Amino acid sequence: MEKLEQRALWMAIFLITSMIIGIAGGVLCWLAGAHPATAIVAGASGFAAAILLFLAVAHFLSRAQS
């Protein structure tokens, strides 16, 4: 598998995992009794934090292989 195909596969995994984390965070916040807008912001924050962490780790590991 070429490096570009591997990157696309990893990016898909990162996005799907981050979406699951964001959805779970938003739903848990909403179930705790928060206003729907607050739950959306909580879910979006969870998604953003997860995707940034995944991309930072991927960047770190790509530098380690070079």
N, CA, C and O atoms as CSV, one atom per row, in Angstrom:
chain,resi,resn,atom,element,x,y,z
A,1,MET,N,N,0.836,-1.172,0.000
A,1,MET,CA,C,0.000,0.000,0.000
A,1,MET,C,C,0.887,1.244,0.000
A,1,MET,O,O,1.870,1.316,0.738
A,2,GLU,N,N,0.540,2.199,-0.814
A,2,GLU,CA,C,1.346,3.412,-0.891
A,2,GLU,C,C,1.133,4.279,0.338
A,2,GLU,O,O,0.158,4.130,1.076
A,3,LYS,N,N,2.071,5.185,0.531
A,3,LYS,CA,C,2.011,6.052,1.701
A,3,LYS,C,C,0.769,6.940,1.690
A,3,LYS,O,O,0.185,7.191,2.744
A,4,LEU,N,N,0.356,7.420,0.507
A,4,LEU,CA,C,-0.833,8.263,0.415
A,4,LEU,C,C,-2.094,7.483,0.776
A,4,LEU,O,O,-2.989,8.018,1.430
A,5,GLU,N,N,-2.168,6.225,0.354
A,5,GLU,CA,C,-3.321,5.392,0.703
A,5,GLU,C,C,-3.356,5.108,2.199
A,5,GLU,O,O,-4.427,5.067,2.804
A,6,GLN,N,N,-2.192,4.913,2.790
A,6,GLN,CA,C,-2.131,4.695,4.226
A,6,GLN,C,C,-2.584,5.932,4.985
A,6,GLN,O,O,-3.304,5.829,5.978
A,7,ARG,N,N,-2.163,7.099,4.517
A,7,ARG,CA,C,-2.572,8.344,5.171
A,7,ARG,C,C,-4.074,8.548,5.074
A,7,ARG,O,O,-4.705,8.983,6.037
A,8,ALA,N,N,-4.649,8.237,3.924
A,8,ALA,CA,C,-6.095,8.380,3.755
A,8,ALA,C,C,-6.842,7.429,4.686
A,8,ALA,O,O,-7.860,7.801,5.270
A,9,LEU,N,N,-6.347,6.222,4.821
A,9,LEU,CA,C,-6.975,5.251,5.717
A,9,LEU,C,C,-6.889,5.718,7.166
A,9,LEU,O,O,-7.878,5.656,7.897
A,10,TRP,N,N,-5.718,6.184,7.584
A,10,TRP,CA,C,-5.567,6.668,8.958
A,10,TRP,C,C,-6.422,7.898,9.206
A,10,TRP,O,O,-6.987,8.048,10.289
A,11,MET,N,N,-6.526,8.780,8.220
A,11,MET,CA,C,-7.359,9.967,8.385
A,11,MET,C,C,-8.819,9.577,8.540
A,11,MET,O,O,-9.538,10.181,9.336
A,12,ALA,N,N,-9.266,8.580,7.797
A,12,ALA,CA,C,-10.647,8.102,7.939
A,12,ALA,C,C,-10.877,7.527,9.337
A,12,ALA,O,O,-11.920,7.766,9.946
A,13,ILE,N,N,-9.916,6.779,9.837
A,13,ILE,CA,C,-10.032,6.223,11.190
A,13,ILE,C,C,-10.074,7.343,12.220
A,13,ILE,O,O,-10.879,7.301,13.150
A,14,PHE,N,N,-9.210,8.348,12.060
A,14,PHE,CA,C,-9.190,9.485,12.981
A,14,PHE,C,C,-10.534,10.213,12.978
A,14,PHE,O,O,-11.060,10.547,14.040
A,15,LEU,N,N,-11.087,10.458,11.799
A,15,LEU,CA,C,-12.349,11.198,11.704
A,15,LEU,C,C,-13.512,10.408,12.304
A,15,LEU,O,O,-14.335,10.969,13.027
A,16,ILE,N,N,-13.581,9.128,12.010
A,16,ILE,CA,C,-14.677,8.312,12.548
A,16,ILE,C,C,-14.582,8.233,14.070
A,16,ILE,O,O,-15.590,8.369,14.763
A,17,THR,N,N,-13.389,8.016,14.585
A,17,THR,CA,C,-13.207,7.936,16.030
A,17,THR,C,C,-13.530,9.268,16.700
A,17,THR,O,O,-14.159,9.298,17.757
A,18,SER,N,N,-13.103,10.358,16.091
A,18,SER,CA,C,-13.393,11.680,16.645
A,18,SER,C,C,-14.884,11.985,16.609
A,18,SER,O,O,-15.412,12.604,17.532
A,19,MET,N,N,-15.570,11.555,15.548
A,19,MET,CA,C,-17.013,11.759,15.490
A,19,MET,C,C,-17.717,10.983,16.598
A,19,MET,O,O,-18.648,11.496,17.220
A,20,ILE,N,N,-17.283,9.760,16.846
A,20,ILE,CA,C,-17.881,8.967,17.922
A,20,ILE,C,C,-17.653,9.646,19.266
A,20,ILE,O,O,-18.564,9.710,20.091
A,21,ILE,N,N,-16.460,10.148,19.490
A,21,ILE,CA,C,-16.152,10.844,20.739
A,21,ILE,C,C,-17.005,12.103,20.868
A,21,ILE,O,O,-17.546,12.374,21.941
A,22,GLY,N,N,-17.132,12.872,19.791
A,22,GLY,CA,C,-17.943,14.089,19.823
A,22,GLY,C,C,-19.411,13.810,20.067
A,22,GLY,O,O,-20.057,14.501,20.855
A,23,ILE,N,N,-19.939,12.799,19.394
A,23,ILE,CA,C,-21.346,12.436,19.583
A,23,ILE,C,C,-21.584,11.964,21.011
A,23,ILE,O,O,-22.567,12.350,21.643
A,24,ALA,N,N,-20.692,11.137,21.513
A,24,ALA,CA,C,-20.844,10.636,22.890
A,24,ALA,C,C,-20.790,11.791,23.891
A,24,ALA,O,O,-21.580,11.832,24.834
A,25,GLY,N,N,-19.874,12.716,23.692
A,25,GLY,CA,C,-19.783,13.864,24.599
A,25,GLY,C,C,-21.029,14.726,24.565
A,25,GLY,O,O,-21.521,15.152,25.610
A,26,GLY,N,N,-21.542,14.986,23.375
A,26,GLY,CA,C,-22.753,15.790,23.251
A,26,GLY,C,C,-23.965,15.112,23.853
A,26,GLY,O,O,-24.759,15.754,24.541
A,27,VAL,N,N,-24.116,13.827,23.603
A,27,VAL,CA,C,-25.267,13.085,24.140
A,27,VAL,C,C,-25.185,13.005,25.663
A,27,VAL,O,O,-26.191,13.190,26.349
A,28,LEU,N,N,-24.008,12.733,26.189
A,28,LEU,CA,C,-23.872,12.666,27.652
A,28,LEU,C,C,-24.158,14.015,28.300
A,28,LEU,O,O,-24.777,14.074,29.362
A,29,CYS,N,N,-23.718,15.080,27.677
A,29,CYS,CA,C,-23.996,16.419,28.203
A,29,CYS,C,C,-25.493,16.709,28.157
A,29,CYS,O,O,-26.046,17.272,29.102
A,30,TRP,N,N,-26.145,16.331,27.073
A,30,TRP,CA,C,-27.584,16.557,26.937
A,30,TRP,C,C,-28.365,15.723,27.946
A,30,TRP,O,O,-29.325,16.207,28.546
A,31,LEU,N,N,-27.952,14.458,28.134
A,31,LEU,CA,C,-28.621,13.594,29.104
A,31,LEU,C,C,-28.429,14.083,30.540
A,31,LEU,O,O,-29.242,13.786,31.415
A,32,ALA,N,N,-27.361,14.825,30.775
A,32,ALA,CA,C,-27.120,15.375,32.106
A,32,ALA,C,C,-28.003,16.582,32.386
A,32,ALA,O,O,-27.994,17.114,33.496
A,33,GLY,N,N,-28.772,17.021,31.378
A,33,GLY,CA,C,-29.715,18.106,31.596
A,33,GLY,C,C,-29.282,19.443,31.044
A,33,GLY,O,O,-29.914,20.460,31.332
A,34,ALA,N,N,-28.223,19.471,30.258
A,34,ALA,CA,C,-27.761,20.735,29.692
A,34,ALA,C,C,-28.669,21.177,28.553
A,34,ALA,O,O,-29.385,20.370,27.960
A,35,HIS,N,N,-28.628,22.453,28.264
A,35,HIS,CA,C,-29.360,23.021,27.135
A,35,HIS,C,C,-28.811,22.399,25.844
A,35,HIS,O,O,-27.613,22.125,25.762
A,36,PRO,N,N,-29.664,22.171,24.834
A,36,PRO,CA,C,-29.175,21.530,23.597
A,36,PRO,C,C,-27.987,22.259,22.946
A,36,PRO,O,O,-27.085,21.616,22.409
A,37,ALA,N,N,-27.988,23.585,22.994
A,37,ALA,CA,C,-26.862,24.318,22.409
A,37,ALA,C,C,-25.564,24.044,23.166
A,37,ALA,O,O,-24.494,23.944,22.566
A,38,THR,N,N,-25.667,23.928,24.456
A,38,THR,CA,C,-24.493,23.613,25.272
A,38,THR,C,C,-23.989,22.206,24.969
A,38,THR,O,O,-22.782,21.964,24.932
A,39,ALA,N,N,-24.917,21.285,24.755
A,39,ALA,CA,C,-24.530,19.913,24.420
A,39,ALA,C,C,-23.825,19.871,23.062
A,39,ALA,O,O,-22.870,19.116,22.880
A,40,ILE,N,N,-24.297,20.681,22.109
A,40,ILE,CA,C,-23.653,20.727,20.791
A,40,ILE,C,C,-22.230,21.262,20.914
A,40,ILE,O,O,-21.306,20.738,20.292
A,41,VAL,N,N,-22.061,22.303,21.714
A,41,VAL,CA,C,-20.719,22.868,21.915
A,41,VAL,C,C,-19.810,21.859,22.609
A,41,VAL,O,O,-18.631,21.755,22.273
A,42,ALA,N,N,-20.341,21.126,23.559
A,42,ALA,CA,C,-19.542,20.099,24.246
A,42,ALA,C,C,-19.119,18.997,23.275
A,42,ALA,O,O,-17.973,18.547,23.300
A,43,GLY,N,N,-20.046,18.567,22.423
A,43,GLY,CA,C,-19.701,17.542,21.436
A,43,GLY,C,C,-18.675,18.035,20.431
A,43,GLY,O,O,-17.750,17.310,20.064
A,44,ALA,N,N,-18.846,19.280,19.986
A,44,ALA,CA,C,-17.885,19.854,19.035
A,44,ALA,C,C,-16.511,20.008,19.673
A,44,ALA,O,O,-15.490,19.813,19.014
A,45,SER,N,N,-16.487,20.353,20.937
A,45,SER,CA,C,-15.202,20.473,21.647
A,45,SER,C,C,-14.520,19.116,21.778
A,45,SER,O,O,-13.304,19.010,21.619
A,46,GLY,N,N,-15.295,18.092,22.063
A,46,GLY,CA,C,-14.728,16.744,22.143
A,46,GLY,C,C,-14.183,16.285,20.801
A,46,GLY,O,O,-13.113,15.682,20.736
A,47,PHE,N,N,-14.924,16.573,19.720
A,47,PHE,CA,C,-14.456,16.223,18.381
A,47,PHE,C,C,-13.157,16.948,18.054
A,47,PHE,O,O,-12.197,16.336,17.586
A,48,ALA,N,N,-13.132,18.253,18.301
A,48,ALA,CA,C,-11.947,19.049,17.969
A,48,ALA,C,C,-10.726,18.601,18.771
A,48,ALA,O,O,-9.625,18.495,18.231
A,49,ALA,N,N,-10.928,18.341,20.053
A,49,ALA,CA,C,-9.809,17.898,20.890
A,49,ALA,C,C,-9.278,16.548,20.430
A,49,ALA,O,O,-8.066,16.337,20.378
A,50,ALA,N,N,-10.179,15.640,20.098
A,50,ALA,CA,C,-9.748,14.305,19.671
A,50,ALA,C,C,-8.997,14.364,18.351
A,50,ALA,O,O,-7.940,13.748,18.214
A,51,ILE,N,N,-9.529,15.099,17.373
A,51,ILE,CA,C,-8.880,15.138,16.061
A,51,ILE,C,C,-7.521,15.838,16.149
A,51,ILE,O,O,-6.572,15.435,15.478
A,52,LEU,N,N,-7.426,16.880,16.972
A,52,LEU,CA,C,-6.132,17.544,17.141
A,52,LEU,C,C,-5.114,16.625,17.813
A,52,LEU,O,O,-3.943,16.606,17.433
A,53,LEU,N,N,-5.562,15.869,18.805
A,53,LEU,CA,C,-4.659,14.927,19.466
A,53,LEU,C,C,-4.199,13.837,18.503
A,53,LEU,O,O,-3.015,13.503,18.465
A,54,PHE,N,N,-5.130,13.279,17.723
A,54,PHE,CA,C,-4.766,12.237,16.763
A,54,PHE,C,C,-3.784,12.757,15.718
A,54,PHE,O,O,-2.812,12.079,15.384
A,55,LEU,N,N,-4.033,13.950,15.205
A,55,LEU,CA,C,-3.132,14.508,14.191
A,55,LEU,C,C,-1.762,14.844,14.773
A,55,LEU,O,O,-0.748,14.684,14.094
A,56,ALA,N,N,-1.722,15.302,16.008
A,56,ALA,CA,C,-0.438,15.590,16.648
A,56,ALA,C,C,0.370,14.307,16.848
A,56,ALA,O,O,1.578,14.284,16.612
A,57,VAL,N,N,-0.297,13.254,17.280
A,57,VAL,CA,C,0.402,11.974,17.464
A,57,VAL,C,C,0.874,11.429,16.117
A,57,VAL,O,O,1.988,10.915,16.015
A,58,ALA,N,N,0.037,11.539,15.085
A,58,ALA,CA,C,0.434,11.063,13.756
A,58,ALA,C,C,1.633,11.841,13.239
A,58,ALA,O,O,2.541,11.260,12.644
A,59,HIS,N,N,1.646,13.148,13.459
A,59,HIS,CA,C,2.780,13.964,13.028
A,59,HIS,C,C,4.044,13.572,13.786
A,59,HIS,O,O,5.118,13.461,13.196
A,60,PHE,N,N,3.913,13.364,15.086
A,60,PHE,CA,C,5.060,12.947,15.899
A,60,PHE,C,C,5.610,11.608,15.425
A,60,PHE,O,O,6.822,11.438,15.300
A,61,LEU,N,N,4.708,10.652,15.158
A,61,LEU,CA,C,5.172,9.329,14.733
A,61,LEU,C,C,5.765,9.353,13.336
A,61,LEU,O,O,6.686,8.587,13.051
A,62,SER,N,N,5.264,10.213,12.458
A,62,SER,CA,C,5.833,10.292,11.104
A,62,SER,C,C,7.244,10.875,11.145
A,62,SER,O,O,8.096,10.509,10.336
A,63,ARG,N,N,7.486,11.782,12.091
A,63,ARG,CA,C,8.838,12.335,12.242
A,63,ARG,C,C,9.780,11.294,12.830
A,63,ARG,O,O,10.976,11.316,12.541
A,64,ALA,N,N,9.268,10.390,13.641
A,64,ALA,CA,C,10.113,9.379,14.280
A,64,ALA,C,C,10.569,8.328,13.265
A,64,ALA,O,O,11.632,7.732,13.432
A,65,GLN,N,N,9.773,8.096,12.213
A,65,GLN,CA,C,10.120,7.092,11.211
A,65,GLN,C,C,11.158,7.619,10.218
A,65,GLN,O,O,11.869,6.830,9.595
A,66,SER,N,N,11.252,8.931,10.064
A,66,SER,CA,C,12.172,9.504,9.063
A,66,SER,C,C,13.609,9.369,9.463
A,66,SER,O,O,14.498,9.801,8.729
